[in-house]
């Protein structure tokens, strides 16, 4: 669990704002983890409440999708995680849940595509007795 760095967590939470096509594209990228992402973002924002530099960086990310502001926030988050191990553990666990859900969604999508591909081949190239029903 310790391996999730601040940079990965910050990107996970705020990446939808940095992406050019926010909205549907961002929602698809986080899959079924939208609520978890919102919760994690809220926890990070709460941690930095009253920290003018971090609040300004978060505002710039959410408003303009600022990549430099995201880089700054990664640094602030890394410092906060070094200073507060409980906070670090909590947000790492939340981030890991999000990553797990995203990986599940990707696997499910790939499996569906493989299944459709196989079924399509069977339909287009029937073999043997193709009579259907009791005839």
N, C-alpha and C positions, 0 to 999 in steps of 0.2 A: 504494500500500500504506500510505502514511503516514496516509491519511485515517481509518483505523479508530481511533476514540478509545477511551480507557480505559473510558468509560461503556458503549459498545456491547459491548466485549469482556466486561466484568463481567456485564452483563445476559445475554449469550449463554451464559456459563458457569454462572451461578448462578440464572438465571431459573426453572429447573425447581423450585427450592426455594421461590421466592417465589410461584409460581402456587398457587392454592388447591387444585387437584386434582393434587397431585404423583402420580407413578406413571405410569400409562398415558398420561394427557394430556401429561405432560412428555416422555415418550418419543416420542410422535407429533410433538410440536412440533420436536424436533431431528432427526427423521427418521432417516436412515441414518448420522448423524454422532455417535451416542452415544459410541463409543470415542474419537473425536477430542475431544469435549467433556470426557470424563473425563481425557484426557491434558493438555488445556489447563488444566483445573482443577488437576490435580496440579502442573503447572509453576508456576502462580500461587501455590498453597499453599506449594510449596517455596521460592519467592522470599521469602515473608513469614514463613518459619519463624524463630522467635525475636523477631519483631515482635509484642509483646503486643497492641497496639491492632488490628492487622490480623487477627491470629489470633482475637481476640474477635469481630470483625465477621464473619469467615467462619463461625465457630461459630454466631453468632446467625442468620445467613442459612440455614445448613444445618439448624438445629434448629427455628427458628420461622418461617422465611420472611420475616425482618424486612426491610422496605423501607428504613427508616432505616439499617440496617447495610449494606445494598447501596449506598446513597448514600455512606456513609463509605468503603467498600471501593473504590468508583470513584475517590475522591480519592487514596487510598493507591496505587492501581494507576497512576494518572496520574503521580504523583510518581516511582514506581519506573521507569516507562517513560521519563520525562524524564532520570533519572539513569543508566539503563543502556540504551543504544541497542541493544545486541545482544539483550537480553531483549525489548525493545519490538518489534524486527523479528521475532523468533521467534514471539511470541504473536500479532502481527498476521497473520503468514502462516498460523498455525494457525486463527485466527478466520476468515480469508478462506476457507479450505478448508471450514470448517463452513457458512459462509453459502452457498458455491457448491453444496454438497450439498443444503442445504435448498431452494435455488432450483430445483435439478434435480428434487427430489422434488415440489415444487409444480407445476412445469411438466408432469411426467409424469402426475401425478394429474389435472390439468386436461385433458390430451390424452386420457386414458382416458375421462373423463366426456364429452368431445365425441364420441368415437368411439361410445360406447354410445348416446348420444342419436341420432346419425345412423343407426346400425344399427337401433335401435328403430323409427324412423320408416319405414324400408324394410320391415321385417317387418309392421308394422301397416297399411301402405298399398301392397299389391302392385300392380304395373302390368304390363301386357303378358301374355305367356304364362307362367302360373305353374306349369305342369306341371314336375315335378322328375323327373329320371331319363330313361330312354330311351323313354317312351311317346308 
